[in-house]
């Protein structure tokens, strides 16, 4: 329901916020739990480093997406697709 279609599916108003900032950030938890479950301090330190790197990439992705939100004025993927019908945001 997050990705927009012209087939009449439900348009989720906060789709961009939900998909990019909530669903994509779920990869942090398996990384941290794998390092903790190995019962080794070096694996835990490595997983903490991977979590920090993942979060830093997500912050830069969120700032890039924030520019599109300012251009469109909405968090909806459908609004983003309407604005890009005549000219793409490249």
C-alpha positions as a Python dict, from the first residue, in 0.01 Angstrom:
ca = {
    (1, 'X'): (0, 0, 0),
    (2, 'X'): (300, 233, 24),
    (3, 'X'): (413, 224, -340),
    (4, 'X'): (163, 422, -557),
    (5, 'X'): (-19, 265, -849),
    (6, 'X'): (-279, 398, -1088),
    (7, 'X'): (-497, 94, -1025),
    (8, 'X'): (-695, 261, -747),
    (9, 'X'): (-502, 120, -454),
    (10, 'X'): (-489, 296, -120),
    (11, 'X'): (-270, 606, -110),
    (12, 'X'): (-75, 623, 215),
    (13, 'X'): (-26, 991, 306),
    (14, 'X'): (296, 938, 499),
    (15, 'X'): (433, 675, 259),
    (16, 'X'): (778, 826, 212),
    (17, 'X'): (829, 877, 582),
    (18, 'X'): (709, 527, 667),
    (19, 'X'): (890, 338, 393),
    (20, 'X'): (1230, 502, 400),
    (21, 'X'): (1265, 596, 763),
    (22, 'X'): (1086, 303, 928),
    (23, 'X'): (1104, 0, 700),
    (24, 'X'): (1457, 52, 572),
    (25, 'X'): (1591, 115, 921),
    (26, 'X'): (1477, -229, 1038),
    (27, 'X'): (1805, -375, 913),
    (28, 'X'): (1979, -238, 1223),
    (29, 'X'): (1822, -484, 1466),
    (30, 'X'): (1941, -810, 1304),
    (31, 'X'): (2293, -667, 1279),
    (32, 'X'): (2303, -581, 1646),
    (33, 'X'): (2142, -907, 1759),
    (34, 'X'): (2383, -1114, 1548),
    (35, 'X'): (2682, -949, 1713),
    (36, 'X'): (2532, -988, 2057),
    (37, 'X'): (2428, -1351, 2002),
    (38, 'X'): (2778, -1456, 1899),
    (39, 'X'): (2890, -1407, 2262),
    (40, 'X'): (3222, -1254, 2155),
    (41, 'X'): (3323, -899, 2234),
    (42, 'X'): (3492, -846, 1897),
    (43, 'X'): (3180, -952, 1709),
    (44, 'X'): (2974, -721, 1926),
    (45, 'X'): (3212, -432, 1852),
    (46, 'X'): (3195, -512, 1481),
    (47, 'X'): (2818, -517, 1486),
    (48, 'X'): (2809, -186, 1674),
    (49, 'X'): (3034, -39, 1405),
    (50, 'X'): (2804, -173, 1132),
    (51, 'X'): (2499, -28, 1310),
    (52, 'X'): (2667, 312, 1338),
    (53, 'X'): (2758, 304, 969),
    (54, 'X'): (2405, 203, 869),
    (55, 'X'): (2254, 484, 1075),
    (56, 'X'): (2494, 739, 926),
    (57, 'X'): (2392, 633, 573),
    (58, 'X'): (2026, 659, 670),
    (59, 'X'): (2077, 1014, 795),
    (60, 'X'): (2224, 1123, 462),
    (61, 'X'): (1941, 946, 276),
    (62, 'X'): (1685, 1124, 495),
    (63, 'X'): (1842, 1462, 419),
    (64, 'X'): (1832, 1390, 45),
    (65, 'X'): (1467, 1286, 68),
    (66, 'X'): (1391, 1598, 268),
    (67, 'X'): (1476, 1809, -37),
    (68, 'X'): (1210, 1622, -237),
    (69, 'X'): (962, 1671, 44),
    (70, 'X'): (1029, 2045, 33),
    (71, 'X'): (983, 2050, -346),
    (72, 'X'): (657, 1855, -341),
    (73, 'X'): (521, 1968, -6),
    (74, 'X'): (394, 1623, 92),
    (75, 'X'): (519, 1290, 220),
    (76, 'X'): (295, 1099, -22),
    (77, 'X'): (446, 895, -304),
    (78, 'X'): (138, 970, -515),
    (79, 'X'): (200, 1345, -490),
    (80, 'X'): (563, 1286, -582),
    (81, 'X'): (459, 1092, -892),
    (82, 'X'): (208, 1365, -992),
    (83, 'X'): (477, 1632, -974),
    (84, 'X'): (711, 1423, -1188),
    (85, 'X'): (467, 1359, -1475),
    (86, 'X'): (576, 1665, -1674),
    (87, 'X'): (942, 1686, -1563),
    (88, 'X'): (1151, 1443, -1360),
    (89, 'X'): (1334, 1549, -1046),
    (90, 'X'): (1687, 1456, -1160),
}
